[in-house]
Amino acid sequence: METVRSWTERDLRRLDEIVVEGERRFKERQPRSRALIGEARAVLAGGATSSWQIARPQMVWVSHGEGSKIFDADGGEYVDLHGGYGVGAVGHGHPKIVEAVAGRAPRGTHFAQPTEDAIVVAGELAGRFGLPLWRFSNSGTEATMDAVHLMRAITGRDLIVKVEGCYHGHHDSLMVSVSNGEEELGPAERPSSAPSGTGIPAAITDLTLIVPYNDLDALERVFAEHRGKIAGMILEPIMMNAGVIPPEQGYLEGVREVVHAHDALLAFDEVKCGVTTSYGGATGYLGVRPDIVCLAKAMGGGVPCGAIGGTEEVMGRIADGTYEQVGTFNGNPLTMAAARTTLTEILTPEAYEHFDRLAGIMVDGSRAVIEEYELAAYPLSFGAKGSITFSGSRVHNYRDFLALDDRFSQAHWLFQHNGGVFLPPWGKAEQWTLSVQHSEDDARRFVDNFEAFARALRR
Ligand SMILES: Cc1ncc(COP(=O)(O)O)c(C=O)c1O
């Protein structure tokens, strides 16, 4: 049911005060991180190992993780709901992962020749996603890049359709209309193919056509306007780089119908949703099977990983050499050992029951807080993933998401961090990731902090 609340002028004024105070406390707690940033700048560009680790008010340097907890360089302990941007479904130092990695390492960590674990991992993914053939890579970026290459190689067409605001990794074809500002988006009914970031040639971005999420009419129009020229479409079945935006009833079925009616291919980017939302990912949960599924993040149990799976027809074109899917580290034995253990011993059906139980505490608890304090917000979760969206009405696509006031998620993020819960930075875009090692107390700490935030807002 749609809520109709909205934020008041007073809320917004109060929010600024909360952010200022939250950032002051945050920095005060972390002098060692600040010193490390200074030191790192001499040898690491920008003092970070990835530009998206640099977040306001100050990057957090980490010492170690243990179970459901992460410890910063200043000795601060947090319930880790950041999960390393959605990787951490097994938690930290899981004894089975430690055993798998420690068992593999002394016997060689790289051969560029396959090991038997690869067959087990591929078989496990085939069962979960209902797609028979798989290949491995080392990141989500590589997985979606392979999907794009494969769709082009099979159809002999160049154009790709992508959803506005979806992030699929940092390769040229898909760094198009990802997190762009309003001024770059173009008309709502005909979004622009705006490059996201620098270094991406217009000649490539022009090959990527943009459609709004949850809009079948726009999709039909794009396919009709480019008849016979579109290789395929890639999307996150549940949008997860704009908070959590679920597909509307019938949307994914409609997408598949339109794409196939034009003899194009459909790829689901399940790098985030994959093995976190349910045993069979969003594909299994929502019951719409694409031609290709891209995976990474949580499937490797914390070791760098990536995978694409597909139908016989699609993946057969790798088998017959039409598309050469390659990579020195593909099927790396350390990754395969960790992925095998993750999939066969840790992320078992019981793990998803555990995620649902904890997510229930977080969603029900935060919903009660929202009611009590009359906030314009709503929680949503799918398995291990979830978020609170600071809006009185449902967000359906990237433009709705962009209109949300960033300060709410920033203020909430600071409240959680200062209260011992580490959510991913860039709060508005991101979501929590639970692990099998999280406890009900961890979930309750999140709710308690959320309530403290609500109280401060309404003071
Ligand atoms: C949906 C989605 N696809 C692809 C990627 C890229 O994955 P990686 O960072 O492993 O290259 C990400 C990363 O956040 C993602 O969220």
The ligand as an ORCA input file, in Angstrom:
! r2SCAN-3c Opt
* xyz 0 1
  C      24.756     -5.047    -10.385
  C      26.241     -4.988    -10.545
  N      26.805     -5.480    -11.660
  C      28.132     -5.469    -11.843
  C      28.970     -4.930    -10.903
  C      30.451     -4.930    -11.116
  O      31.043     -5.871    -10.289
  P      32.603     -5.764     -9.928
  O      32.756     -4.578     -9.031
  O      32.910     -7.067     -9.295
  O      33.314     -5.572    -11.216
  C      28.431     -4.419     -9.719
  C      29.292     -3.846     -8.664
  O      28.888     -3.230     -7.736
  C      27.028     -4.431     -9.547
  O      26.458     -3.943     -8.439
*
